[in-house]
Amino acid sequence: TDTTQPTSVDPELMALQNARIPKEYTIASVKVSGAAYLDTGIIASISGLQPGDKVMIPGTDAFAKAITNLWKQRLFSDAQVLITAVRDNLIDVELVIQERPKLG
C-alpha cells in the first residue's frame, strides 16, 4: 500500500494552498516531528513560531524566517513548515526537521 499519498484531502487546506486574497490566521498549535535527540520545545522556540502568533496567508514570511532560524543552528539537514489543519481562522503548524548525524 502506498502510504506517501494522503487518502483524503481537507478542502480547507486546499483552499488555503490556492488562496489569492491574504487572510489573517492565528497559529493554534506548533508540533515538531523528526527530532531524535533535541527537545521539541527547544526546536519550536528556535523557530520563533508560537501558538497565538498571527500570520497572513498568502503573504507571510514567518515560515521562511522559521526555517532560516532553524538552519542557522547548523543542527538540521532538513527543515520544513507544514500547515496541517485549518479551522476558521486557526491553523495548526508542524515543523518537520531532520537532525544532522551525531558524532560518536
QUIHU-V605709 format. One record per helix or strand. SS is the DSSP state (@ for helix, = for strand). FROM is the first residue (numbers start at 0). TO is the last residue. If there is no record, write none. Layout:
ss:SS from:FROM to:TO
ss:SS from:FROM to:TO
//
This chain:
ss:@ from:10 to:16
ss:= from:22 to:32
ss:@ from:39 to:46
ss:= from:53 to:56
ss:@ from:61 to:71
ss:= from:75 to:86
ss:= from:89 to:98
//
